[in-house]
Amino acid sequence: MSLTGAYDLQNVFARILRGELPAIKVFEDDRVLALMDVFPQSEGHVLIISKVSQARNLIEAEPEVVAELAGAAQRIAAAMPTALGCEGVSIMQFNGSAAGQTVFHLHFHAIPRWSDRPLGNHGSGQMADVEDLKVTARRIADHL
């Protein structure tokens, strides 16, 4: 998908926000939802999405929405070393399919990193165990 076009009301994040699909929540307020990635690149991979914007990418996004998501990503990243014992955190954001974007609803990734563990592939791989994701989400949430 290119960087231009209409917002798809059937994308997975829109469906989660409408309650049509389940999500394992780490944090939520009126404007932001942070949830576990069910196809994680690393243990504890969290997605941070806007609840109020239909921007498909950073280029289209309202500045206040970008600030809200960045603030939530910062807060989640700060919790991860204590919650998970990781040595670092990658914050990623993709714009357009050529850049690796697979869901066309503005979102950030907060991915815990360890020096002795390789990072999994983005947007592919094996689905994580839901019960394990729930435990990890609670560990992160407890340190926010």
C-alpha positions, -999 to +999 in steps of 0.1 A: +000+000+000+012+035-008+014+064+015-018+078+002-053+065+002-084+060+023-084+047+058-096+011+060-123+008+087-117-030+086-080-029+096-072-050+127-067-020+150-100-004+140-117-037+147-100-039+181-110-004+190-146-012+181-145-043+203-148-067+174-115-084+181-098-091+214-067-074+227-044-079+256-041-044+270-011-030+287-024+006+291-054+025+280-068+060+284-093+081+264-069+086+235-043+058+235-043+020+237-012+000+243-016-037+236+006-068+232+016-078+197+003-113+192+031-119+166+060-104+187+095-098+175+106-101+211+091-111+244+071-081+256+065-065+222+039-037+227+019-018+201+008+017+209-022+030+188-043+061+187-080+057+197-090+090+182-072+093+148-078+077+115-043+086+103-028+056+085+008+067+092+029+093+108+029+115+077-009+119+079-011+122+117-022+151+137+007+166+157-011+161+190-017+125+182+019+119+175+029+136+208+004+114+227+016+082+211+053+091+216+046+099+253+029+066+258+058+048+240+083+065+262+064+055+294+061+019+283+098+018+272+108+031+306+089+003+324+103-025+303+138-029+318+124-032+353+094-053+343+112-077+319+149-073+327+157-062+291+189-044+283+174-020+258+142-010+240+136-004+203+109+021+194+098+016+158+073+032+135+067+022+098+051+043+071+039+025+039+043-010+028+077-004+013+089+006+048+075-025+064+041-013+076+015-041+077-014-024+095-024+009+081-035+026+113-008+049+129+010+029+156+044+026+174+062-005+184+080-008+218+102-039+216+123-051+245+159-061+235+185-083+249+221-086+236+220-124+235+186-127+218+180-121+181+151-099+170+123-118+152+109-107+119+084-079+117+048-089+107+055-127+105+064-156+127+045-176+152+016-164+172+025-161+209+006-180+236-022-158+249-017-167+285+020-158+283+011-125+267-013-117+296+014-124+322+038-102+303+013-074+299+006-074+336+043-072+344+047-042+322+015-025+334+026-030+370+057-008+363+040+020+345 
